[in-house]
Amino acid sequence: MMLEEDNNPPPVAFSSYYYLSQWAQKIGDIKIEKLNSSRAVRVYGWVKSSGGSWWYDQVWVDKNYSSYRSAMLRHVMLHDGFTRPAMNDIDADHLAARSILEPWPKAWVCLFPVPRFSNRPFGGIEKALPKVRARENMLRLSPIMLFKALCGFYPRNLLEANIAMQDVSGQVLSASGNEVEKMLRMVASDMSPYFKKLK
């Protein structure tokens, strides 16, 4: 996963398609390709940053689009070589929970494939997150979102929590090691209230 866009976490939601397309035009040689609906697109290409160029390839959907999983399936089967049976236990996760996007009725959100058994237990955590501000137009990846996307499982004890943190740290790409360490410290900090409940 690309962590940085000019030393910032990447966006995971926009208040409308307009702001998504404007962002895509500004960050490099990026194309937007419609998937199985005008409400689901593939955003891909080379992102140019101060640290070099990064390949970006994500599915974005209208937050109200009900067939978002079909859009994700189409993408991974066409471009990542997965078969439909291999995706049976995979959720198409809205990196920004739709519950926090209520102030943005026309929001577009980035999808990420995650194991079903790890995604669903995060629902209680996500509902407690603050909602976006109506006057803003971009939401960036938060530490909890990063953990949910990359951990692979929901930790049930402290040993699993430590393993999950090691797993997440090994998957993050960045132009700057300092920024990686900063983000991982924030992940540990944001998840600590939940880890403290584990034994």
C-alpha positions as CSV (number, residue, x, y, z in Angstrom):
1,M,0.0,0.0,0.0
2,M,1.3,3.5,-0.9
3,L,1.4,5.3,2.4
4,E,2.3,8.8,1.3
5,E,1.3,11.4,-1.2
6,D,3.9,14.2,-0.6
7,N,4.3,13.1,3.0
8,N,0.6,12.7,3.6
9,P,-1.5,9.6,3.9
10,P,-3.5,9.0,0.8
11,P,-7.2,10.0,0.6
12,V,-9.8,7.4,1.2
13,A,-13.0,9.4,0.6
14,F,-14.1,12.6,-1.2
15,S,-17.3,14.5,-0.7
16,S,-18.2,14.1,-4.4
17,Y,-16.9,12.6,-7.6
18,Y,-15.8,16.0,-8.7
19,Y,-13.2,16.2,-5.9
20,L,-12.0,12.7,-6.6
21,S,-11.5,13.5,-10.3
22,Q,-9.8,16.8,-9.5
23,W,-7.4,15.0,-7.1
24,A,-6.6,12.3,-9.7
25,Q,-5.7,15.0,-12.3
26,K,-3.3,16.7,-10.0
27,I,-1.2,13.8,-8.6
28,G,0.4,12.4,-11.7
29,D,-0.4,10.3,-14.8
30,I,-3.7,8.9,-13.6
31,K,-6.6,7.5,-15.5
32,I,-10.2,6.9,-14.4
33,E,-11.9,3.9,-15.9
34,K,-15.6,3.0,-15.4
35,L,-16.2,-0.5,-14.1
36,N,-19.6,-2.2,-14.1
37,S,-21.4,1.1,-13.5
38,S,-20.8,4.8,-13.6
39,R,-20.9,4.7,-9.8
40,A,-17.8,2.5,-9.6
41,V,-14.4,3.4,-11.2
42,R,-10.9,2.2,-11.3
43,V,-8.4,4.9,-10.5
44,Y,-4.9,3.9,-11.6
45,G,-1.5,5.2,-12.9
46,W,1.7,6.7,-11.7
47,V,1.6,9.1,-8.7
48,K,4.4,11.6,-8.7
49,S,5.7,12.8,-5.3
50,S,8.7,14.4,-3.9
51,G,10.1,10.9,-3.1
52,G,9.6,9.5,-6.6
53,S,6.8,7.8,-8.5
54,W,4.4,5.2,-7.2
55,W,1.9,2.9,-8.9
56,Y,-1.6,3.5,-7.7
57,D,-4.5,1.2,-8.6
58,Q,-7.7,1.3,-6.5
59,V,-11.4,1.0,-6.9
60,W,-13.6,3.9,-5.9
61,V,-17.4,3.9,-5.6
62,D,-20.3,6.1,-4.8
63,K,-20.9,5.4,-1.1
64,N,-24.5,4.6,-1.8
65,Y,-23.7,2.1,-4.6
66,S,-25.1,-1.3,-3.5
67,S,-23.1,-3.4,-6.0
68,Y,-19.7,-2.3,-4.8
69,R,-18.5,-5.8,-4.1
70,S,-19.2,-6.8,-7.8
71,A,-17.1,-3.8,-8.8
72,M,-14.2,-5.0,-6.6
73,L,-14.6,-8.6,-7.9
74,R,-14.4,-7.3,-11.5
75,H,-11.3,-5.4,-10.8
76,V,-9.3,-8.1,-9.0
77,M,-10.3,-10.8,-11.5
78,L,-9.3,-8.6,-14.5
79,H,-6.2,-7.0,-13.1
80,D,-4.9,-9.2,-10.2
81,G,-5.5,-12.6,-11.6
82,F,-7.9,-13.8,-8.9
83,T,-10.7,-16.2,-9.6
84,R,-14.2,-15.8,-8.2
85,P,-13.9,-18.8,-5.8
86,A,-10.8,-17.3,-4.4
87,M,-12.8,-14.2,-3.5
88,N,-15.5,-16.0,-1.5
89,D,-14.0,-15.0,1.9
90,I,-13.0,-11.5,0.8
91,D,-15.0,-8.4,1.7
92,A,-14.9,-5.3,-0.4
93,D,-14.3,-2.9,2.5
94,H,-15.1,0.8,2.4
95,L,-11.8,2.1,3.9
96,A,-13.8,5.0,5.3
97,A,-16.9,3.6,7.0
98,R,-20.1,4.9,5.5
99,S,-21.4,5.8,9.0
100,I,-18.7,8.5,9.3
101,L,-19.6,9.9,5.8
102,E,-23.1,10.9,6.6
103,P,-22.4,14.6,6.2
104,W,-21.4,13.9,2.6
105,P,-24.5,12.6,0.8
106,K,-22.6,12.3,-2.5
107,A,-19.4,10.9,-1.1
108,W,-17.1,8.6,-3.1
109,V,-15.0,6.1,-1.1
110,C,-12.0,3.9,-1.8
111,L,-12.5,0.1,-1.6
112,F,-9.9,-2.3,-0.3
113,P,-10.1,-6.2,-0.3
114,V,-9.9,-7.6,3.2
115,P,-10.6,-11.0,4.8
116,R,-14.2,-11.2,5.8
117,F,-13.4,-12.6,9.3
118,S,-11.1,-9.6,10.1
119,N,-13.3,-6.9,8.6
120,R,-16.6,-7.4,10.3
121,P,-15.4,-7.2,14.0
122,F,-14.2,-3.7,13.3
123,G,-17.8,-2.4,12.9
124,G,-18.0,-1.4,16.6
125,I,-14.8,0.6,16.4
126,E,-15.8,2.4,13.2
127,K,-19.1,3.5,14.5
128,A,-17.3,5.3,17.3
129,L,-15.1,7.3,14.9
130,P,-16.0,11.0,14.4
131,K,-17.9,11.9,11.3
132,V,-16.4,14.0,8.5
133,R,-17.0,17.7,8.5
134,A,-19.5,18.8,6.0
135,R,-17.4,21.8,4.8
136,E,-14.4,19.7,3.9
137,N,-14.0,17.6,0.8
138,M,-11.3,15.0,1.5
139,L,-10.7,12.4,4.1
140,R,-7.3,10.8,4.4
141,L,-6.3,7.4,5.6
142,S,-6.3,7.2,9.4
143,P,-4.2,4.8,11.5
144,I,-7.2,2.7,12.4
145,M,-8.2,2.5,8.7
146,L,-4.6,1.4,7.9
147,F,-4.7,-1.3,10.6
148,K,-8.0,-2.6,9.5
149,A,-7.0,-2.9,5.8
150,L,-3.7,-4.6,6.4
151,C,-3.8,-6.6,9.6
152,G,-5.4,-9.7,8.0
153,F,-7.2,-10.6,11.2
154,Y,-8.8,-9.0,14.3
155,P,-6.6,-9.6,17.3
156,R,-8.2,-11.4,20.2
157,N,-5.2,-11.3,22.6
158,L,-2.0,-9.3,23.2
159,L,0.1,-11.8,21.3
160,E,-2.1,-11.5,18.3
161,A,-2.0,-7.8,18.6
162,N,1.8,-7.7,18.4
163,I,1.8,-10.1,15.5
164,A,-0.8,-7.9,13.7
165,M,1.3,-4.8,14.2
166,Q,4.4,-6.6,12.8
167,D,2.3,-7.7,9.8
168,V,1.1,-4.2,9.1
169,S,4.5,-2.6,9.4
170,G,5.9,-5.1,6.8
171,Q,3.3,-4.2,4.2
172,V,3.6,-0.4,4.2
173,L,5.5,1.3,1.4
174,S,6.8,4.8,1.8
175,A,9.1,7.3,0.3
176,S,10.3,8.2,3.7
177,G,11.1,5.8,6.5
178,N,10.4,8.5,9.1
179,E,6.9,8.9,7.8
180,V,6.3,5.1,8.0
181,E,7.5,5.0,11.6
182,K,5.3,8.0,12.4
183,M,2.2,6.3,10.9
184,L,2.9,3.0,12.7
185,R,3.3,4.8,16.0
186,M,-0.1,6.4,15.4
187,V,-1.6,3.0,14.6
188,A,-0.3,1.6,17.9
189,S,-1.6,4.7,19.7
190,D,-5.0,4.7,18.1
191,M,-5.5,0.9,18.7
192,S,-4.1,0.9,22.2
193,P,-7.5,1.4,23.9
194,Y,-8.7,-1.7,22.2
195,F,-5.5,-3.7,22.8
196,K,-5.7,-2.8,26.5
197,K,-8.9,-4.8,26.7
198,L,-7.0,-7.9,25.5
199,K,-5.2,-10.4,27.7
